[in-house]
Each structure stands twice: as structure tokens, then as C-alpha cells.
Amino acid sequence: LAKTTQPISMDSYEGQEVNITCSHNNIATNDYITWYQQFPSQGPRFIIQGYKTKVTNEVASLFIPADRKSSTLSLPRVSLSDTAVYYCLVGGGYQKVTFGTGTKLQVIP
Amino acid sequence: DARVTQTPRDKVTEMGQEVTMRCQPILGHNTVFWYRQTMMQGLELLAYFRNRAPLDDSGMPKDRFSAEMPDATLATLKIQPSEPRDSAVYFCASGLDYVEQFFGPGTRLTVL
């Protein structure tokens, strides 16, 4: 299983763009990169997934460099409701994926 | 809006009692996961099934935990006997593969 490393916590002011970077040096050729969001007292929720370059949806953007050894989740103009834990996962298909410790994002008014 | 459902939402029990948690995966999903979350250990994968067959339960304490899928609409996680260290939130998730998982609301278990 590819191991991931991400910051334990981050603070941001409302309205700012937040970038959370995840390192995954031993990512395999078939692995995808997936990010989840978890609010207190809820299960994690899928945000975005990508394989290479850039992926964008209505919630976030995911940037993956050519070597794929890291990825950056970008949240545009965060609000207080974006305060949550964000998990980076690597794997895919029928390969087991593992949630790490995640990054606790605190959005400040 | 299809969702994973879990019952009960909260369970308080005494040490030594049997606990059964149930999960109804989203119709059509062929992969089901059981997770446990605590402050100390984070989110731990206990077991997962594909097409109702158990693929990996290495995350479960074998002597007291068991997971089954009697049919495609029901997954169960049993703890017998329960211990205080089992207190946690237990999540069930379903999906079409291991990447995009849809989580239920969780069962908060307290073992006294």
C-alpha cells in the first residue's frame, strides 16, 4: 500500500484559497489519488479523484505533477463550513486503500 | 438520493454483552467496508467484502469480531463479548470499487 504524508493541521481565513499537499513517494502505476472530507460526527465524503495533471469539480481542484509523487488539493475561497478533516488516499480499482491521519483544516472568520 | 444506512445510530452496552451493527449498502454497490474510528487510532479498516465475499478481515480482532453479508442488502458486524476498548464510532461504506466509497452515518458504540 502506498503510504501518504500530509500536514496534521492547517488554519485559513474565510475567503482564502487553501492548498493541502500530500506526499506519496511510492505510488504505483495503477494507483489513483483520492481525497475525502470528514465533518465532525459524520462519515468521510468523497471529494475528488485524479490520476495525473489537473482535475476540477464543483468543490475542489486536484493538481498532480508529472512524477505523481505528491498531489495538492485546492479549495477555492473557503468558508467556515469547510472546516473539516481532509484525507488523501492512494490506490484504486480492487486494491485496498487506507485512510491516514488526515489534515484538520480550521477556517477562521 | 441513495444513501448507506446504519442501525443503531447509538448503542450503549455493558462489557461482555453481544453487539450487532447493521448496514444497508447502496443498491447496486458490490463492495462493502467496515471501519472503526477513535480519537487515538483514527479511521481503521476492519473488513471488506466484494460481491458479498469477505476479501480481507485482517483489521478485525478475530476472537471477538465477526462480519458477514447474509445478502446483498445487509452487512452485519458483531462483537461478542464486547469490551470497553471497543468503544468507537463504526462506519459502514459501500462502493463499486475501493476508491470512491460512500459512508453511512455511523454507529456510536459505548461499552461500559
Interface residues (C-beta under 8 A of the other chain):
Chain A: Y32 T34 S41 Q42 G43 P44 R45 F46 Q49 Y87 L89 G91 G92 G93 Y94 Q95 K96 V97 T98 F99 G100 T101 G102
Chain B: V4 Y35 G42 L43 L45 Y48 R50 D56 F91 A93 D97 Y98 V99 E100 Q101 F102 F103 G104 P105 G106
